[in-house]
Amino acid sequence: MVPQYDLEKIKFGVDEKTWERAAGIYEAGKITETEEGYFGFTARVLGTHSYDVAISEDSFNCGHCSCFVGQSGNVCKHMIALAIWAVLRGAPLKK
Ligand SMILES: [Zn+2]
């Protein structure tokens, strides 16, 4: 499954803070149990708590997350971190 977005689109599609935090999560290897499904990508993202995260393969604005921000219907750093993973699959992130 290939996401319909790339790093440039993600980076310029979210605010800088969200991007920086998401990049930090990705680089710290906190994205675990990644799976590909009909909807897109799912994972467990580790942090203060661990969060169940999903992101669409069509849009990094379309997903859900069990954190506070995600549950209120907004795009959170965990979703963006998973979107980065969907593009890079563990390869180093060049900023
Ligand atoms: Zn979240």
PDB file of the backbone (N, CA, C, O) and the ligand in Angstrom, with CONECT records:
HET     ZN  A 101       1
ATOM      1  N   MET A   1       0.849  -1.199   0.000  1.00  0.00           N
ATOM      2  CA  MET A   1       0.000   0.000   0.000  1.00  0.00           C
ATOM      3  C   MET A   1       0.882   1.245   0.000  1.00  0.00           C
ATOM      4  O   MET A   1       1.779   1.392   0.831  1.00  0.00           O
ATOM      5  N   VAL A   2       0.611   2.128  -0.938  1.00  0.00           N
ATOM      6  CA  VAL A   2       1.404   3.361  -1.048  1.00  0.00           C
ATOM      7  C   VAL A   2       0.511   4.557  -0.710  1.00  0.00           C
ATOM      8  O   VAL A   2      -0.528   4.750  -1.340  1.00  0.00           O
ATOM      9  N   PRO A   3       0.911   5.359   0.281  1.00  0.00           N
ATOM     10  CA  PRO A   3       0.083   6.516   0.643  1.00  0.00           C
ATOM     11  C   PRO A   3       0.023   7.554  -0.474  1.00  0.00           C
ATOM     12  O   PRO A   3       0.971   7.709  -1.244  1.00  0.00           O
ATOM     13  N   GLN A   4      -1.087   8.251  -0.552  1.00  0.00           N
ATOM     14  CA  GLN A   4      -1.280   9.263  -1.605  1.00  0.00           C
ATOM     15  C   GLN A   4      -0.761  10.631  -1.161  1.00  0.00           C
ATOM     16  O   GLN A   4      -1.318  11.666  -1.527  1.00  0.00           O
ATOM     17  N   TYR A   5       0.286  10.621  -0.387  1.00  0.00           N
ATOM     18  CA  TYR A   5       0.905  11.873   0.053  1.00  0.00           C
ATOM     19  C   TYR A   5       2.383  11.606   0.268  1.00  0.00           C
ATOM     20  O   TYR A   5       2.808  10.456   0.375  1.00  0.00           O
ATOM     21  N   ASP A   6       3.153  12.662   0.330  1.00  0.00           N
ATOM     22  CA  ASP A   6       4.578  12.510   0.608  1.00  0.00           C
ATOM     23  C   ASP A   6       4.963  13.452   1.750  1.00  0.00           C
ATOM     24  O   ASP A   6       4.121  14.160   2.303  1.00  0.00           O
ATOM     25  N   LEU A   7       6.232  13.445   2.085  1.00  0.00           N
ATOM     26  CA  LEU A   7       6.675  14.221   3.242  1.00  0.00           C
ATOM     27  C   LEU A   7       6.429  15.716   3.067  1.00  0.00           C
ATOM     28  O   LEU A   7       6.061  16.407   4.017  1.00  0.00           O
ATOM     29  N   GLU A   8       6.635  16.211   1.846  1.00  0.00           N
ATOM     30  CA  GLU A   8       6.410  17.631   1.590  1.00  0.00           C
ATOM     31  C   GLU A   8       4.967  18.016   1.880  1.00  0.00           C
ATOM     32  O   GLU A   8       4.694  19.026   2.529  1.00  0.00           O
ATOM     33  N   LYS A   9       4.056  17.196   1.390  1.00  0.00           N
ATOM     34  CA  LYS A   9       2.633  17.492   1.589  1.00  0.00           C
ATOM     35  C   LYS A   9       2.275  17.465   3.067  1.00  0.00           C
ATOM     36  O   LYS A   9       1.503  18.297   3.544  1.00  0.00           O
ATOM     37  N   ILE A  10       2.835  16.511   3.780  1.00  0.00           N
ATOM     38  CA  ILE A  10       2.543  16.436   5.219  1.00  0.00           C
ATOM     39  C   ILE A  10       3.114  17.672   5.920  1.00  0.00           C
ATOM     40  O   ILE A  10       2.428  18.341   6.693  1.00  0.00           O
ATOM     41  N   LYS A  11       4.377  17.955   5.631  1.00  0.00           N
ATOM     42  CA  LYS A  11       5.077  19.037   6.325  1.00  0.00           C
ATOM     43  C   LYS A  11       4.372  20.378   6.141  1.00  0.00           C
ATOM     44  O   LYS A  11       4.244  21.162   7.082  1.00  0.00           O
ATOM     45  N   PHE A  12       3.921  20.626   4.922  1.00  0.00           N
ATOM     46  CA  PHE A  12       3.283  21.913   4.664  1.00  0.00           C
ATOM     47  C   PHE A  12       1.776  21.879   4.903  1.00  0.00           C
ATOM     48  O   PHE A  12       1.086  22.889   4.765  1.00  0.00           O
ATOM     49  N   GLY A  13       1.286  20.701   5.262  1.00  0.00           N
ATOM     50  CA  GLY A  13      -0.148  20.569   5.517  1.00  0.00           C
ATOM     51  C   GLY A  13      -0.509  20.641   6.989  1.00  0.00           C
ATOM     52  O   GLY A  13      -1.687  20.690   7.343  1.00  0.00           O
ATOM     53  N   VAL A  14       0.500  20.648   7.845  1.00  0.00           N
ATOM     54  CA  VAL A  14       0.238  20.749   9.282  1.00  0.00           C
ATOM     55  C   VAL A  14       1.048  21.908   9.854  1.00  0.00           C
ATOM     56  O   VAL A  14       1.975  22.401   9.212  1.00  0.00           O
ATOM     57  N   ASP A  15       0.700  22.334  11.045  1.00  0.00           N
ATOM     58  CA  ASP A  15       1.480  23.430  11.622  1.00  0.00           C
ATOM     59  C   ASP A  15       2.849  22.908  12.073  1.00  0.00           C
ATOM     60  O   ASP A  15       3.051  21.710  12.270  1.00  0.00           O
ATOM     61  N   GLU A  16       3.768  23.847  12.225  1.00  0.00           N
ATOM     62  CA  GLU A  16       5.165  23.483  12.457  1.00  0.00           C
ATOM     63  C   GLU A  16       5.360  22.664  13.734  1.00  0.00           C
ATOM     64  O   GLU A  16       6.143  21.714  13.759  1.00  0.00           O
ATOM     65  N   LYS A  17       4.649  23.038  14.778  1.00  0.00           N
ATOM     66  CA  LYS A  17       4.776  22.313  16.049  1.00  0.00           C
ATOM     67  C   LYS A  17       4.372  20.855  15.897  1.00  0.00           C
ATOM     68  O   LYS A  17       5.059  19.949  16.369  1.00  0.00           O
ATOM     69  N   THR A  18       3.257  20.651  15.238  1.00  0.00           N
ATOM     70  CA  THR A  18       2.780  19.285  15.040  1.00  0.00           C
ATOM     71  C   THR A  18       3.794  18.489  14.230  1.00  0.00           C
ATOM     72  O   THR A  18       4.087  17.336  14.548  1.00  0.00           O
ATOM     73  N   TRP A  19       4.326  19.107  13.184  1.00  0.00           N
ATOM     74  CA  TRP A  19       5.328  18.432  12.358  1.00  0.00           C
ATOM     75  C   TRP A  19       6.558  18.057  13.186  1.00  0.00           C
ATOM     76  O   TRP A  19       7.029  16.922  13.124  1.00  0.00           O
ATOM     77  N   GLU A  20       7.075  19.014  13.963  1.00  0.00           N
ATOM     78  CA  GLU A  20       8.279  18.758  14.763  1.00  0.00           C
ATOM     79  C   GLU A  20       8.052  17.632  15.774  1.00  0.00           C
ATOM     80  O   GLU A  20       8.900  16.757  15.951  1.00  0.00           O
ATOM     81  N   ARG A  21       6.904  17.672  16.423  1.00  0.00           N
ATOM     82  CA  ARG A  21       6.605  16.641  17.419  1.00  0.00           C
ATOM     83  C   ARG A  21       6.433  15.279  16.759  1.00  0.00           C
ATOM     84  O   ARG A  21       6.920  14.265  17.259  1.00  0.00           O
ATOM     85  N   ALA A  22       5.736  15.274  15.632  1.00  0.00           N
ATOM     86  CA  ALA A  22       5.519  14.015  14.916  1.00  0.00           C
ATOM     87  C   ALA A  22       6.838  13.440  14.434  1.00  0.00           C
ATOM     88  O   ALA A  22       7.072  12.235  14.521  1.00  0.00           O
ATOM     89  N   ALA A  23       7.710  14.324  13.919  1.00  0.00           N
ATOM     90  CA  ALA A  23       9.022  13.871  13.448  1.00  0.00           C
ATOM     91  C   ALA A  23       9.824  13.283  14.614  1.00  0.00           C
ATOM     92  O   ALA A  23      10.534  12.291  14.451  1.00  0.00           O
ATOM     93  N   GLY A  24       9.701  13.903  15.787  1.00  0.00           N
ATOM     94  CA  GLY A  24      10.386  13.403  16.972  1.00  0.00           C
ATOM     95  C   GLY A  24       9.899  12.022  17.378  1.00  0.00           C
ATOM     96  O   GLY A  24      10.692  11.153  17.742  1.00  0.00           O
ATOM     97  N   ILE A  25       8.601  11.831  17.314  1.00  0.00           N
ATOM     98  CA  ILE A  25       8.007  10.526  17.634  1.00  0.00           C
ATOM     99  C   ILE A  25       8.517   9.474  16.651  1.00  0.00           C
ATOM    100  O   ILE A  25       8.903   8.374  17.046  1.00  0.00           O
ATOM    101  N   TYR A  26       8.512   9.823  15.390  1.00  0.00           N
ATOM    102  CA  TYR A  26       8.980   8.895  14.357  1.00  0.00           C
ATOM    103  C   TYR A  26      10.446   8.527  14.582  1.00  0.00           C
ATOM    104  O   TYR A  26      10.814   7.353  14.563  1.00  0.00           O
ATOM    105  N   GLU A  27      11.272   9.546  14.793  1.00  0.00           N
ATOM    106  CA  GLU A  27      12.710   9.313  14.934  1.00  0.00           C
ATOM    107  C   GLU A  27      13.061   8.558  16.206  1.00  0.00           C
ATOM    108  O   GLU A  27      14.088   7.883  16.267  1.00  0.00           O
ATOM    109  N   ALA A  28      12.220   8.668  17.211  1.00  0.00           N
ATOM    110  CA  ALA A  28      12.470   7.968  18.465  1.00  0.00           C
ATOM    111  C   ALA A  28      12.014   6.513  18.393  1.00  0.00           C
ATOM    112  O   ALA A  28      12.172   5.763  19.356  1.00  0.00           O
ATOM    113  N   GLY A  29      11.458   6.121  17.270  1.00  0.00           N
ATOM    114  CA  GLY A  29      11.036   4.725  17.104  1.00  0.00           C
ATOM    115  C   GLY A  29       9.849   4.347  17.955  1.00  0.00           C
ATOM    116  O   GLY A  29       9.731   3.203  18.394  1.00  0.00           O
ATOM    117  N   LYS A  30       8.964   5.305  18.193  1.00  0.00           N
ATOM    118  CA  LYS A  30       7.831   5.044  19.072  1.00  0.00           C
ATOM    119  C   LYS A  30       6.604   4.511  18.351  1.00  0.00           C
ATOM    120  O   LYS A  30       5.552   4.312  18.960  1.00  0.00           O
ATOM    121  N   ILE A  31       6.740   4.286  17.074  1.00  0.00           N
ATOM    122  CA  ILE A  31       5.618   3.757  16.300  1.00  0.00           C
ATOM    123  C   ILE A  31       5.779   2.250  16.208  1.00  0.00           C
ATOM    124  O   ILE A  31       6.710   1.755  15.574  1.00  0.00           O
ATOM    125  N   THR A  32       4.877   1.530  16.835  1.00  0.00           N
ATOM    126  CA  THR A  32       5.012   0.074  16.917  1.00  0.00           C
ATOM    127  C   THR A  32       3.749  -0.603  16.386  1.00  0.00           C
ATOM    128  O   THR A  32       2.711   0.029  16.191  1.00  0.00           O
ATOM    129  N   GLU A  33       3.873  -1.892  16.163  1.00  0.00           N
ATOM    130  CA  GLU A  33       2.731  -2.723  15.750  1.00  0.00           C
ATOM    131  C   GLU A  33       2.020  -2.170  14.520  1.00  0.00           C
ATOM    132  O   GLU A  33       0.791  -2.172  14.446  1.00  0.00           O
ATOM    133  N   THR A  34       2.798  -1.703  13.567  1.00  0.00           N
ATOM    134  CA  THR A  34       2.192  -1.141  12.360  1.00  0.00           C
ATOM    135  C   THR A  34       1.523  -2.235  11.522  1.00  0.00           C
ATOM    136  O   THR A  34       2.041  -3.342  11.374  1.00  0.00           O
ATOM    137  N   GLU A  35       0.382  -1.890  10.995  1.00  0.00           N
ATOM    138  CA  GLU A  35      -0.346  -2.808  10.124  1.00  0.00           C
ATOM    139  C   GLU A  35      -0.980  -2.021   8.991  1.00  0.00           C
ATOM    140  O   GLU A  35      -1.311  -0.843   9.127  1.00  0.00           O
ATOM    141  N   GLU A  36      -1.139  -2.707   7.871  1.00  0.00           N
ATOM    142  CA  GLU A  36      -1.832  -2.101   6.747  1.00  0.00           C
ATOM    143  C   GLU A  36      -3.182  -2.773   6.596  1.00  0.00           C
ATOM    144  O   GLU A  36      -3.295  -3.997   6.662  1.00  0.00           O
ATOM    145  N   GLY A  37      -4.197  -1.962   6.394  1.00  0.00           N
ATOM    146  CA  GLY A  37      -5.532  -2.523   6.250  1.00  0.00           C
ATOM    147  C   GLY A  37      -6.291  -1.840   5.136  1.00  0.00           C
ATOM    148  O   GLY A  37      -5.720  -1.074   4.360  1.00  0.00           O
ATOM    149  N   TYR A  38      -7.543  -2.111   5.063  1.00  0.00           N
ATOM    150  CA  TYR A  38      -8.384  -1.555   4.012  1.00  0.00           C
ATOM    151  C   TYR A  38      -8.418  -0.036   4.081  1.00  0.00           C
ATOM    152  O   TYR A  38      -8.404   0.648   3.058  1.00  0.00           O
ATOM    153  N   PHE A  39      -8.461   0.469   5.285  1.00  0.00           N
ATOM    154  CA  PHE A  39      -8.591   1.901   5.522  1.00  0.00           C
ATOM    155  C   PHE A  39      -7.280   2.643   5.275  1.00  0.00           C
ATOM    156  O   PHE A  39      -7.270   3.774   4.788  1.00  0.00           O
ATOM    157  N   GLY A  40      -6.204   1.998   5.613  1.00  0.00           N
ATOM    158  CA  GLY A  40      -4.904   2.662   5.542  1.00  0.00           C
ATOM    159  C   GLY A  40      -3.946   1.985   6.492  1.00  0.00           C
ATOM    160  O   GLY A  40      -3.713   0.781   6.390  1.00  0.00           O
ATOM    161  N   PHE A  41      -3.389   2.746   7.414  1.00  0.00           N
ATOM    162  CA  PHE A  41      -2.371   2.231   8.304  1.00  0.00           C
ATOM    163  C   PHE A  41      -2.812   2.367   9.758  1.00  0.00           C
ATOM    164  O   PHE A  41      -3.431   3.358  10.145  1.00  0.00           O
ATOM    165  N   THR A  42      -2.485   1.365  10.545  1.00  0.00           N
ATOM    166  CA  THR A  42      -2.756   1.459  11.971  1.00  0.00           C
ATOM    167  C   THR A  42      -1.472   1.153  12.737  1.00  0.00           C
ATOM    168  O   THR A  42      -0.580   0.472  12.231  1.00  0.00           O
ATOM    169  N   ALA A  43      -1.394   1.658  13.943  1.00  0.00           N
ATOM    170  CA  ALA A  43      -0.216   1.417  14.768  1.00  0.00           C
ATOM    171  C   ALA A  43      -0.536   1.721  16.219  1.00  0.00           C
ATOM    172  O   ALA A  43      -1.558   2.323  16.548  1.00  0.00           O
ATOM    173  N   ARG A  44       0.371   1.285  17.067  1.00  0.00           N
ATOM    174  CA  ARG A  44       0.346   1.692  18.466  1.00  0.00           C
ATOM    175  C   ARG A  44       1.510   2.649  18.642  1.00  0.00           C
ATOM    176  O   ARG A  44       2.665   2.286  18.417  1.00  0.00           O
ATOM    177  N   VAL A  45       1.202   3.870  19.044  1.00  0.00           N
ATOM    178  CA  VAL A  45       2.242   4.880  19.203  1.00  0.00           C
ATOM    179  C   VAL A  45       2.499   5.086  20.692  1.00  0.00           C
ATOM    180  O   VAL A  45       1.584   5.355  21.470  1.00  0.00           O
ATOM    181  N   LEU A  46       3.763   4.952  21.062  1.00  0.00           N
ATOM    182  CA  LEU A  46       4.135   5.055  22.465  1.00  0.00           C
ATOM    183  C   LEU A  46       4.414   6.494  22.848  1.00  0.00           C
ATOM    184  O   LEU A  46       4.957   7.273  22.065  1.00  0.00           O
ATOM    185  N   GLY A  47       4.031   6.828  24.073  1.00  0.00           N
ATOM    186  CA  GLY A  47       4.282   8.171  24.582  1.00  0.00           C
ATOM    187  C   GLY A  47       4.083   8.124  26.071  1.00  0.00           C
ATOM    188  O   GLY A  47       4.441   7.136  26.712  1.00  0.00           O
ATOM    189  N   THR A  48       3.519   9.169  26.638  1.00  0.00           N
ATOM    190  CA  THR A  48       3.163   9.155  28.048  1.00  0.00           C
ATOM    191  C   THR A  48       2.237   7.971  28.307  1.00  0.00           C
ATOM    192  O   THR A  48       2.351   7.268  29.312  1.00  0.00           O
ATOM    193  N   HIS A  49       1.321   7.777  27.366  1.00  0.00           N
ATOM    194  CA  HIS A  49       0.490   6.576  27.314  1.00  0.00           C
ATOM    195  C   HIS A  49       0.761   5.957  25.955  1.00  0.00           C
ATOM    196  O   HIS A  49       1.510   6.514  25.152  1.00  0.00           O
ATOM    197  N   SER A  50       0.153   4.801  25.693  1.00  0.00           N
ATOM    198  CA  SER A  50       0.259   4.322  24.318  1.00  0.00           C
ATOM    199  C   SER A  50      -1.092   4.557  23.656  1.00  0.00           C
ATOM    200  O   SER A  50      -2.145   4.415  24.278  1.00  0.00           O
ATOM    201  N   TYR A  51      -1.034   4.912  22.407  1.00  0.00           N
ATOM    202  CA  TYR A  51      -2.237   5.319  21.697  1.00  0.00           C
ATOM    203  C   TYR A  51      -2.475   4.432  20.484  1.00  0.00           C
ATOM    204  O   TYR A  51      -1.537   4.032  19.794  1.00  0.00           O
ATOM    205  N   ASP A  52      -3.738   4.134  20.238  1.00  0.00           N
ATOM    206  CA  ASP A  52      -4.120   3.420  19.033  1.00  0.00           C
ATOM    207  C   ASP A  52      -4.389   4.452  17.949  1.00  0.00           C
ATOM    208  O   ASP A  52      -5.258   5.314  18.087  1.00  0.00           O
ATOM    209  N   VAL A  53      -3.637   4.347  16.884  1.00  0.00           N
ATOM    210  CA  VAL A  53      -3.661   5.382  15.855  1.00  0.00           C
ATOM    211  C   VAL A  53      -3.961   4.763  14.496  1.00  0.00           C
ATOM    212  O   VAL A  53      -3.496   3.665  14.190  1.00  0.00           O
ATOM    213  N   ALA A  54      -4.729   5.463  13.693  1.00  0.00           N
ATOM    214  CA  ALA A  54      -4.965   5.048  12.311  1.00  0.00           C
ATOM    215  C   ALA A  54      -4.872   6.261  11.417  1.00  0.00           C
ATOM    216  O   ALA A  54      -5.241   7.367  11.812  1.00  0.00           O
ATOM    217  N   ILE A  55      -4.375   6.053  10.207  1.00  0.00           N
ATOM    218  CA  ILE A  55      -4.301   7.131   9.237  1.00  0.00           C
ATOM    219  C   ILE A  55      -4.676   6.572   7.868  1.00  0.00           C
ATOM    220  O   ILE A  55      -4.281   5.465   7.501  1.00  0.00           O
ATOM    221  N   SER A  56      -5.434   7.350   7.135  1.00  0.00           N
ATOM    222  CA  SER A  56      -5.865   6.919   5.810  1.00  0.00           C
ATOM    223  C   SER A  56      -4.695   6.886   4.836  1.00  0.00           C
ATOM    224  O   SER A  56      -3.730   7.633   4.992  1.00  0.00           O
ATOM    225  N   GLU A  57      -4.781   6.026   3.840  1.00  0.00           N
ATOM    226  CA  GLU A  57      -3.750   6.051   2.796  1.00  0.00           C
ATOM    227  C   GLU A  57      -4.001   7.198   1.818  1.00  0.00           C
ATOM    228  O   GLU A  57      -3.110   7.580   1.059  1.00  0.00           O
ATOM    229  N   ASP A  58      -5.227   7.748   1.841  1.00  0.00           N
ATOM    230  CA  ASP A  58      -5.586   8.813   0.909  1.00  0.00           C
ATOM    231  C   ASP A  58      -5.240  10.202   1.422  1.00  0.00           C
ATOM    232  O   ASP A  58      -4.883  11.085   0.642  1.00  0.00           O
ATOM    233  N   SER A  59      -5.344  10.398   2.733  1.00  0.00           N
ATOM    234  CA  SER A  59      -5.124  11.719   3.287  1.00  0.00           C
ATOM    235  C   SER A  59      -4.589  11.635   4.706  1.00  0.00           C
ATOM    236  O   SER A  59      -5.096  10.872   5.528  1.00  0.00           O
ATOM    237  N   PHE A  60      -3.558  12.427   4.987  1.00  0.00           N
ATOM    238  CA  PHE A  60      -3.023  12.448   6.348  1.00  0.00           C
ATOM    239  C   PHE A  60      -3.906  13.283   7.278  1.00  0.00           C
ATOM    240  O   PHE A  60      -3.647  13.369   8.478  1.00  0.00           O
ATOM    241  N   ASN A  61      -4.951  13.897   6.713  1.00  0.00           N
ATOM    242  CA  ASN A  61      -5.923  14.612   7.549  1.00  0.00           C
ATOM    243  C   ASN A  61      -7.068  13.711   7.977  1.00  0.00           C
ATOM    244  O   ASN A  61      -7.952  14.126   8.726  1.00  0.00           O
ATOM    245  N   CYS A  62      -7.047  12.486   7.499  1.00  0.00           N
ATOM    246  CA  CYS A  62      -8.146  11.569   7.766  1.00  0.00           C
ATOM    247  C   CYS A  62      -7.627  10.384   8.569  1.00  0.00           C
ATOM    248  O   CYS A  62      -6.914   9.524   8.053  1.00  0.00           O
ATOM    249  N   GLY A  63      -7.999  10.360   9.839  1.00  0.00           N
ATOM    250  CA  GLY A  63      -7.549   9.265  10.684  1.00  0.00           C
ATOM    251  C   GLY A  63      -8.186   9.379  12.038  1.00  0.00           C
ATOM    252  O   GLY A  63      -9.067  10.211  12.257  1.00  0.00           O
ATOM    253  N   HIS A  64      -7.739   8.538  12.952  1.00  0.00           N
ATOM    254  CA  HIS A  64      -8.203   8.707  14.319  1.00  0.00           C
ATOM    255  C   HIS A  64      -7.121   8.267  15.288  1.00  0.00           C
ATOM    256  O   HIS A  64      -6.183   7.557  14.924  1.00  0.00           O
ATOM    257  N   CYS A  65      -7.272   8.701  16.521  1.00  0.00           N
ATOM    258  CA  CYS A  65      -6.275   8.419  17.540  1.00  0.00           C
ATOM    259  C   CYS A  65      -6.984   8.427  18.877  1.00  0.00           C
ATOM    260  O   CYS A  65      -7.955   9.157  19.078  1.00  0.00           O
ATOM    261  N   SER A  66      -6.487   7.606  19.791  1.00  0.00           N
ATOM    262  CA  SER A  66      -7.140   7.500  21.094  1.00  0.00           C
ATOM    263  C   SER A  66      -6.678   8.571  22.079  1.00  0.00           C
ATOM    264  O   SER A  66      -7.084   8.553  23.241  1.00  0.00           O
ATOM    265  N   CYS A  67      -5.837   9.503  21.632  1.00  0.00           N
ATOM    266  CA  CYS A  67      -5.416  10.568  22.547  1.00  0.00           C
ATOM    267  C   CYS A  67      -6.482  11.661  22.626  1.00  0.00           C
ATOM    268  O   CYS A  67      -7.468  11.641  21.889  1.00  0.00           O
ATOM    269  N   PHE A  68      -6.270  12.597  23.517  1.00  0.00           N
ATOM    270  CA  PHE A  68      -7.247  13.655  23.751  1.00  0.00           C
ATOM    271  C   PHE A  68      -7.527  14.473  22.495  1.00  0.00           C
ATOM    272  O   PHE A  68      -8.680  14.749  22.161  1.00  0.00           O
ATOM    273  N   VAL A  69      -6.473  14.849  21.816  1.00  0.00           N
ATOM    274  CA  VAL A  69      -6.626  15.669  20.601  1.00  0.00           C
ATOM    275  C   VAL A  69      -7.357  14.880  19.516  1.00  0.00           C
ATOM    276  O   VAL A  69      -8.270  15.389  18.867  1.00  0.00           O
ATOM    277  N   GLY A  70      -6.937  13.636  19.336  1.00  0.00           N
ATOM    278  CA  GLY A  70      -7.558  12.807  18.314  1.00  0.00           C
ATOM    279  C   GLY A  70      -9.029  12.550  18.586  1.00  0.00           C
ATOM    280  O   GLY A  70      -9.850  12.541  17.669  1.00  0.00           O
ATOM    281  N   GLN A  71      -9.350  12.344  19.847  1.00  0.00           N
ATOM    282  CA  GLN A  71     -10.736  12.061  20.204  1.00  0.00           C
ATOM    283  C   GLN A  71     -11.638  13.271  20.023  1.00  0.00           C
ATOM    284  O   GLN A  71     -12.853  13.132  19.884  1.00  0.00           O
ATOM    285  N   SER A  72     -11.047  14.444  20.024  1.00  0.00           N
ATOM    286  CA  SER A  72     -11.866  15.634  19.793  1.00  0.00           C
ATOM    287  C   SER A  72     -11.979  15.937  18.297  1.00  0.00           C
ATOM    288  O   SER A  72     -12.501  16.979  17.901  1.00  0.00           O
ATOM    289  N   GLY A  73     -11.480  15.009  17.474  1.00  0.00           N
ATOM    290  CA  GLY A  73     -11.707  15.120  16.036  1.00  0.00           C
ATOM    291  C   GLY A  73     -10.644  15.898  15.291  1.00  0.00           C
ATOM    292  O   GLY A  73     -10.821  16.228  14.118  1.00  0.00           O
ATOM    293  N   ASN A  74      -9.544  16.193  15.956  1.00  0.00           N
ATOM    294  CA  ASN A  74      -8.486  16.944  15.305  1.00  0.00           C
ATOM    295  C   ASN A  74      -7.324  16.036  14.914  1.00  0.00           C
ATOM    296  O   ASN A  74      -7.155  14.942  15.453  1.00  0.00           O
ATOM    297  N   VAL A  75      -6.541  16.514  13.974  1.00  0.00           N
ATOM    298  CA  VAL A  75      -5.330  15.791  13.592  1.00  0.00           C
ATOM    299  C   VAL A  75      -4.288  15.993  14.688  1.00  0.00           C
ATOM    300  O   VAL A  75      -4.006  17.124  15.084  1.00  0.00           O
ATOM    301  N   CYS A  76      -3.726  14.905  15.171  1.00  0.00           N
ATOM    302  CA  CYS A  76      -2.754  15.015  16.261  1.00  0.00           C
ATOM    303  C   CYS A  76      -1.374  14.570  15.786  1.00  0.00           C
ATOM    304  O   CYS A  76      -1.212  14.046  14.683  1.00  0.00           O
ATOM    305  N   LYS A  77      -0.390  14.794  16.647  1.00  0.00           N
ATOM    306  CA  LYS A  77       0.995  14.455  16.291  1.00  0.00           C
ATOM    307  C   LYS A  77       1.168  12.963  16.059  1.00  0.00           C
ATOM    308  O   LYS A  77       2.025  12.553  15.277  1.00  0.00           O
ATOM    309  N   HIS A  78       0.356  12.141  16.735  1.00  0.00           N
ATOM    310  CA  HIS A  78       0.484  10.689  16.540  1.00  0.00           C
ATOM    311  C   HIS A  78       0.057  10.275  15.131  1.00  0.00           C
ATOM    312  O   HIS A  78       0.691   9.434  14.494  1.00  0.00           O
ATOM    313  N   MET A  79      -1.031  10.886  14.662  1.00  0.00           N
ATOM    314  CA  MET A  79      -1.491  10.580  13.298  1.00  0.00           C
ATOM    315  C   MET A  79      -0.437  11.004  12.281  1.00  0.00           C
ATOM    316  O   MET A  79      -0.143  10.279  11.330  1.00  0.00           O
ATOM    317  N   ILE A  80       0.125  12.190  12.499  1.00  0.00           N
ATOM    318  CA  ILE A  80       1.132  12.674  11.559  1.00  0.00           C
ATOM    319  C   ILE A  80       2.388  11.810  11.628  1.00  0.00           C
ATOM    320  O   ILE A  80       3.025  11.546  10.608  1.00  0.00           O
ATOM    321  N   ALA A  81       2.741  11.370  12.840  1.00  0.00           N
ATOM    322  CA  ALA A  81       3.893  10.473  12.971  1.00  0.00           C
ATOM    323  C   ALA A  81       3.660   9.184  12.179  1.00  0.00           C
ATOM    324  O   ALA A  81       4.568   8.676  11.521  1.00  0.00           O
ATOM    325  N   LEU A  82       2.451   8.670  12.251  1.00  0.00           N
ATOM    326  CA  LEU A  82       2.134   7.451  11.496  1.00  0.00           C
ATOM    327  C   LEU A  82       2.119   7.730   9.995  1.00  0.00           C
ATOM    328  O   LEU A  82       2.510   6.874   9.201  1.00  0.00           O
ATOM    329  N   ALA A  83       1.673   8.915   9.607  1.00  0.00           N
ATOM    330  CA  ALA A  83       1.704   9.288   8.187  1.00  0.00           C
ATOM    331  C   ALA A  83       3.151   9.334   7.689  1.00  0.00           C
ATOM    332  O   ALA A  83       3.443   8.907   6.572  1.00  0.00           O
ATOM    333  N   ILE A  84       4.043   9.850   8.520  1.00  0.00           N
ATOM    334  CA  ILE A  84       5.467   9.858   8.158  1.00  0.00           C
ATOM    335  C   ILE A  84       5.966   8.422   7.997  1.00  0.00           C
ATOM    336  O   ILE A  84       6.693   8.100   7.058  1.00  0.00           O
ATOM    337  N   TRP A  85       5.558   7.575   8.932  1.00  0.00           N
ATOM    338  CA  TRP A  85       5.951   6.168   8.830  1.00  0.00           C
ATOM    339  C   TRP A  85       5.441   5.548   7.532  1.00  0.00           C
ATOM    340  O   TRP A  85       6.153   4.788   6.875  1.00  0.00           O
ATOM    341  N   ALA A  86       4.206   5.878   7.171  1.00  0.00           N
ATOM    342  CA  ALA A  86       3.608   5.310   5.956  1.00  0.00           C
ATOM    343  C   ALA A  86       4.433   5.657   4.725  1.00  0.00           C
ATOM    344  O   ALA A  86       4.508   4.876   3.776  1.00  0.00           O
ATOM    345  N   VAL A  87       5.047   6.825   4.748  1.00  0.00           N
ATOM    346  CA  VAL A  87       5.868   7.258   3.619  1.00  0.00           C
ATOM    347  C   VAL A  87       7.254   6.618   3.681  1.00  0.00           C
ATOM    348  O   VAL A  87       7.758   6.128   2.671  1.00  0.00           O
ATOM    349  N   LEU A  88       7.862   6.621   4.853  1.00  0.00           N
ATOM    350  CA  LEU A  88       9.274   6.239   4.978  1.00  0.00           C
ATOM    351  C   LEU A  88       9.504   4.785   5.375  1.00  0.00           C
ATOM    352  O   LEU A  88      10.547   4.217   5.052  1.00  0.00           O
ATOM    353  N   ARG A  89       8.558   4.182   6.061  1.00  0.00           N
ATOM    354  CA  ARG A  89       8.678   2.779   6.514  1.00  0.00           C
ATOM    355  C   ARG A  89       9.962   2.518   7.298  1.00  0.00           C
ATOM    356  O   ARG A  89      10.616   1.491   7.118  1.00  0.00           O
ATOM    357  N   GLY A  90      10.306   3.447   8.157  1.00  0.00           N
ATOM    358  CA  GLY A  90      11.461   3.220   9.017  1.00  0.00           C
ATOM    359  C   GLY A  90      12.758   3.815   8.492  1.00  0.00           C
ATOM    360  O   GLY A  90      13.768   3.825   9.197  1.00  0.00           O
ATOM    361  N   ALA A  91      12.737   4.308   7.263  1.00  0.00           N
ATOM    362  CA  ALA A  91      13.944   4.940   6.721  1.00  0.00           C
ATOM    363  C   ALA A  91      14.203   6.259   7.453  1.00  0.00           C
ATOM    364  O   ALA A  91      13.270   6.872   7.972  1.00  0.00           O
ATOM    365  N   PRO A  92      15.470   6.701   7.500  1.00  0.00           N
ATOM    366  CA  PRO A  92      15.791   7.938   8.213  1.00  0.00           C
ATOM    367  C   PRO A  92      15.043   9.143   7.641  1.00  0.00           C
ATOM    368  O   PRO A  92      14.837   9.258   6.433  1.00  0.00           O
ATOM    369  N   LEU A  93      14.654  10.015   8.529  1.00  0.00           N
ATOM    370  CA  LEU A  93      13.933  11.220   8.142  1.00  0.00           C
ATOM    371  C   LEU A  93      14.922  12.353   7.923  1.00  0.00           C
ATOM    372  O   LEU A  93      15.643  12.747   8.840  1.00  0.00           O
ATOM    373  N   LYS A  94      14.951  12.871   6.709  1.00  0.00           N
ATOM    374  CA  LYS A  94      15.802  14.035   6.440  1.00  0.00           C
ATOM    375  C   LYS A  94      14.933  15.267   6.501  1.00  0.00           C
ATOM    376  O   LYS A  94      13.935  15.371   5.788  1.00  0.00           O
ATOM    377  N   LYS A  95      15.311  16.200   7.353  1.00  0.00           N
ATOM    378  CA  LYS A  95      14.476  17.391   7.507  1.00  0.00           C
ATOM    379  C   LYS A  95      14.928  18.502   6.574  1.00  0.00           C
ATOM    380  O   LYS A  95      14.337  19.582   6.567  1.00  0.00           O
TER     381      LYS A  95
HETATM  382 ZN    ZN A 101      -2.980  11.296  19.081  1.00  0.00          ZN2+
END
